Amino acid sequence: MRSWFPVMGERWVFHVDVEEIRREETKIFVRYQPVYMQQRGAVRELDERIFKGVFSPESGPGQHPLTGSRWAIFVEVVAVDRRAMVVGYRHINSTGEPITETRQMSVHVFRASFRRELSGDDQPPAKDPSWEKDRHEWQAAQRPPVRGELYVLDVTIDSVREADGKRLVKYVPQETQQYAAPRELEEKVFIGLFEPVDGAVEGINPGDEWLMMVQVTDYDDEDLAVWYRAVSSAGGRKGGIKQLSDFIFLANFKPEK
């Protein structure tokens, strides 16, 4: 039986699929998608040197990421503070050897990023009573989303580029706790979801601050799910209703002040 909370000594993993390798002047960039995201979002991208510093090939001795290959970040849990709802962890290589010092991350961001490494016939303990108790302990420590409430994702523009006749916007979430890769969306998709923090602007420029605002349409504390819709600051709807588990939702959005 496994706890809903990470447990000291456990190994957790973050798998990604490499979607594209691109070159820009003297640099090589790796574009990738997390494997277990509930909804496909913006593509993430890292300089190849940085990518290889945190990711390892899932199998084989691959020295360079290739399109279609799967890579992973492996971490070992070294501490869990239930009062502060914080996980202490360190990066390890595929053989379990530590390769970084201990870092910290909130429980909901950790669980939104990593999956417990299972082996053999292990199964996720979704119906285990102790798992449910742990999970509700975390839930009680959060401010639960409420129908009608607004949440925001604040981002800073990293760069804008053109490729294959499209304009692509690369941005970085402002509330990211540690080492998150910039994300990239086609400009027309980005504008359909985000709006400038300071109102009307001429174009999208590096250093500008934009935000995505969403409204909670429903929250189910038994299904552990949040339903939400992107909206404008004026209250207009943007697209259809989407769903995320509550800890993934809270890892991305913060309540509007």
Disulfide bonds with the S-S distance in Angstrom:
none
